[in-house]
Amino acid sequence: MSIRNNVLKVKRQMLAEIDDPQQQFCKTVQDKALAAVSKGQGTPEWEAYMKMFVDDPNTLNDANSMSAKQLGRLMGTDDTGGKQDFDQKRAYLTADGTCTTETSLNFGRNASLVLDLGLV
């Protein structure tokens, strides 16, 4: 899969809760995003949030796995670290997660297409 597809998967899960007053998955996304925003890029909180957008978090120990490459992109530890467009899209993806179903229609729109460049 791609980061974009993983973002859309999370978005679909959020939208599935649109009429659920408890919105537990949305709350999980929001809590992780708020922690990532509060602590910043490169922190364990940022990583915990970004792991939601990799193909398979169970394969992250294999540096050659697509999931490990995706996490590197999402963390900015690959060759896109410090590149303005990528840094901005990572920030957007994190900021998007602070919202729940009120704005989930736009979730990931500004981030995930650019973040896949060169990976797929």
N, C-alpha and C positions, 0 to 999 in steps of 0.2 A: 504494500500500500504506500501511499504518500502522506506527508505531513498534512496536506490539504484534505485527503480522505479521512485522516484521523480527526482533524478538526471538525469536519462535517459529521462524523460519527458522534462526537461529544455534543455538537449542536443538536443533532436529532434526539439524543437522550435528554437534553434539556427541554426541547420542545415537547417531548412526550409527557412532561410533567406540567405543562402549561395550565391544566385545570386541577392539578393536585395541590391542595392548600399547603402541604408539608414540603413539597419540592426538595426531597432529600439529596438527589443527585446535584441539582442546581446549587444547593447549600454547600455541598462538598467542593464543587468547582469554585464557588465564590470564596470559601474559606482558604483554599489553596492559593487562589489568585491574590487575595488580600495579603496573605503571608509573604508571597513572592514579591509583591509590590513594596511591602514594608521593609523587607530584608534586602532586596536587590538582586541583580543578576550575579550569578556565580555562587549563590548561597544554597544550602540544602533545601530551603523553602522554594527557591526558584526551580531547582531540579525536580522536586516533588510535583510541582505544578506541571512542568514540561513533560514529565513522564506520561502524562495522560494523552500525549499526542504522538507517541511512538507506536510502532506496529506491535511489539511484544516486549514489555518491560522485563520479562524473564530471560531475554537474550542479551541484555545489556553488558554482561560480562564478556561476551565475544566481541572484541573490538571491530571485527569485520562484518558484524551483523548490520542489517539496514537500520535496526532500532538504535544501535550504538551511534551510527552515523547521523541518524535523525536527532538524537539527543545532543550530539556535538553541535549540530546546526542550531538547535533550540537554545542551547546554553551559550552559544557564541564562542565555543572553544575550537571550532574548525577554522578554515581560512576565511570565514566571513566575519569573524570577530573584529570589531572596530570599523566595519564598513557601514556607513550611515544608513543606507536603505535597509539592510538586514537588521541593524540594531533597532531602528524605528519599528520594523515589523514585529520583532520579538517583544518590544514594549507594548505595541497594540494588542498582540495576542494575550499578554498578561493583563492588560487593562480591561480587555473585553470580558475576561472571566470574572471580574468583580461584579458584573451585572447578572441578574438572573433572567427569568423568562421575559421581563419587560423589554429587554434589548437583545434577546437571543437570536432574533431574526437576522441581526447583523453580525453575530458572533464569528470571528475569524476572517471576515471578509477582507480586511486590509492587511492581513499578515500572511496567510498560508501559501498563497501562490508564489510569492517571492522566496519564501523560505525553502521551497523545493528546488529552486534553480540549481542545476548541476548535480542534483541527487537522482532525479528521475528523468 
